[in-house]
Amino acid sequence: MLKYFLTFVGAGLGGSLRLFMSSYINKIMPIYFPNGTLVVNTLGSFLLGVIIFGFDENKVLSSELKIFLTVGFCGGFTTFSTFSLETINLLKNSEFLLGGLNIVLSLVLCLGSIYLAYLIFR
């Protein structure tokens, strides 16, 4: 039961931080592109890599803290569903270049961020 509570609390904190950061980024950067989601997902991917490759593989985390940080916080902080919706909206509005750019940047930056964390801690 504890793991569900930890996931609940972590996801709430991660989701709240995601809303704050996305909103802030979208205020300071052009709104025609989903910059907030891209930045949050990239940071969240790097953070997940740091947690797994930096702490979990070195047995620094308890199983409870790992669930709180990975499934809870990172799961609440990052958002594949918002990325998907924003991409579909760009494509629906005939913004094919921006939609494709969002797909490519999201994949390259998010996968690259986790890989960077792996390289740092291996």
Secondary structure, 3 states (H helix, E strand, C coil): CHHHHHHHHHHHHHHHHHHHHHHHHHHHCCCCCCHHHHHHHHHHHHHHHHHHHHHHCCCCCCHHHHHHHHHHHHHHHCCHHHHHHHHHHHHHCCCHHHHHHHHHHHHHHHHHHHHHHHHHHC
